[in-house]
Amino acid sequence: MLRFLADDRPVFIPDVVEQELIDAAASGASGPDQVLNADWVQVYRSTDLAFISAQASYENRLVAGGKNRGECGVLAIGKVFGCELVIDDSTARTIAAEDGLKVTTTVAILCDGIRAKQLTTPMVEKLADDLLENEYYLPFGEGGFRSHVLSEGLLDYEDL
């Protein structure tokens, strides 16, 4: 579904996100394999000093208990290349906004797909529940997509 929504835009993940997906797949999660095996997802590996420096700077601000390394890699890609980022973590989004980076969320992308009639609400509700089941962070619990987007004004009732 992400490929469909990405249209012709390239999709990159930093190597730290790749490692998080590998770890999740090894622990039995089913969704990560779809991303890891997708030929349209490119893993960004770099020894570029600007990228390493940006990632280290974000790690100093965000990493706690080994968590948020993936967000740091995503933020570093945005800082170095100026591309649009998909970040669901609110702290990482705040840092991105402070740094003037263009950010969207998974929920916003899914809502765009519904508004454009590329996706149906039941399809997105099922996807959201599947993501949550695999410990993906979304700002609501299972079965909560519809009520969340309505209460947050992300979709109007007639869009559903």
C-alpha positions in Angstrom: 0.0 0.0 0.0 2.9 2.4 0.8 4.2 1.8 -2.8 0.8 2.7 -4.2 0.7 5.9 -2.1 4.3 6.8 -2.8 3.4 7.0 -6.5 6.6 7.6 -8.4 8.5 9.1 -5.4 11.5 7.1 -4.2 11.2 5.5 -0.8 14.4 5.3 1.4 14.9 3.9 4.8 18.2 4.4 6.7 20.2 1.3 7.6 19.2 1.7 11.3 15.5 1.3 10.3 16.4 -1.7 8.2 18.0 -3.2 11.4 14.9 -2.5 13.4 12.8 -4.3 10.8 15.2 -7.3 10.8 15.0 -7.5 14.6 11.2 -7.3 14.5 11.0 -10.0 11.8 13.3 -12.2 13.9 10.9 -11.8 16.8 8.0 -13.0 14.8 6.4 -9.9 13.4 4.9 -10.4 10.0 4.9 -6.9 8.5 8.6 -6.1 8.4 9.4 -8.8 5.8 7.1 -7.0 3.3 9.3 -3.9 3.6 12.6 -5.7 3.7 11.8 -7.6 0.6 10.3 -4.8 -1.4 12.4 -3.9 -4.4 11.1 -0.3 -4.4 12.4 0.4 -0.9 16.0 1.5 -0.9 18.2 1.3 2.2 20.4 4.3 2.7 23.8 3.3 4.0 26.4 6.1 4.2 29.8 7.0 5.5 29.2 10.6 4.5 30.3 12.9 7.2 27.3 15.2 7.0 24.9 12.3 7.4 26.9 10.7 10.3 27.2 14.0 12.1 23.4 14.7 11.7 22.5 11.2 12.9 24.8 11.5 15.9 23.3 14.9 16.8 19.8 13.5 16.7 20.9 10.4 18.7 22.2 12.8 21.4 18.7 14.3 21.6 16.4 11.3 21.1 18.0 8.0 21.9 17.0 6.6 25.3 17.4 3.0 26.3 18.4 2.0 22.8 15.1 3.3 21.4 14.5 5.9 18.7 17.6 5.1 16.6 15.4 4.7 13.5 13.9 8.1 14.0 17.4 9.6 14.2 18.4 8.0 10.9 15.2 9.3 9.2 15.8 12.8 10.6 19.4 12.7 9.4 18.2 11.8 5.8 15.8 14.7 5.9 18.4 17.1 7.2 21.0 16.1 4.6 18.7 15.7 1.6 15.8 17.9 2.4 13.2 15.2 1.5 9.8 14.7 3.0 9.8 12.4 6.0 7.2 10.0 7.5 7.6 10.1 11.3 4.9 9.0 13.8 6.9 9.6 17.0 5.7 13.0 18.4 9.1 13.9 19.9 10.9 13.3 16.6 8.2 15.3 14.7 8.8 18.2 17.1 12.5 18.1 16.5 11.9 17.9 12.7 9.7 21.0 12.9 12.3 22.8 15.0 14.8 22.0 12.2 12.5 23.0 9.4 12.1 19.5 8.0 9.0 18.5 6.0 7.2 15.8 7.9 4.0 13.8 7.5 2.6 10.8 9.4 1.4 7.4 8.4 -2.2 8.4 9.4 -2.0 11.6 7.2 -0.8 9.5 4.2 -3.6 7.0 4.7 -6.2 9.9 5.0 -4.8 11.4 1.8 -5.4 8.0 0.1 -9.0 7.9 1.3 -9.7 11.5 0.2 -8.2 10.7 -3.2 -10.4 7.6 -3.4 -7.3 5.5 -3.9 -8.1 3.6 -0.6 -11.3 2.7 1.2 -11.9 3.3 4.9 -12.4 -0.5 5.6 -9.1 -1.2 3.8 -7.2 1.4 5.9 -8.9 0.3 9.2 -7.7 -3.3 8.5 -4.2 -2.0 7.7 -4.0 0.2 10.8 -5.1 -2.8 13.0 -2.5 -5.0 11.3 0.2 -2.4 12.0 -0.8 -2.0 15.6 -0.8 -5.8 16.0 2.8 -5.8 14.9 3.7 -3.1 17.4 3.8 -0.2 15.0 3.1 3.0 16.7 -0.1 4.8 15.8 -1.9 7.4 18.0 -4.9 5.1 18.7 -5.6 1.5 19.6 -7.0 -1.3 17.5 -10.3 -0.4 15.9 -9.6 3.3 16.6 -8.8 4.7 13.1 -12.2 6.0 12.2 -12.9 7.7 15.5 -9.3 9.2 15.7 -9.4 10.8 12.2 -12.9 12.2 12.8 -12.1 13.6 16.3 -8.8 15.1 15.0 -10.4 16.6 11.9 -8.2 14.6 9.6 -11.2 13.4 7.6 -14.8 14.6 7.3 -17.6 12.1 7.9 -18.5 12.3 4.2 -14.9 11.3 3.3 -15.4 8.0 5.1 
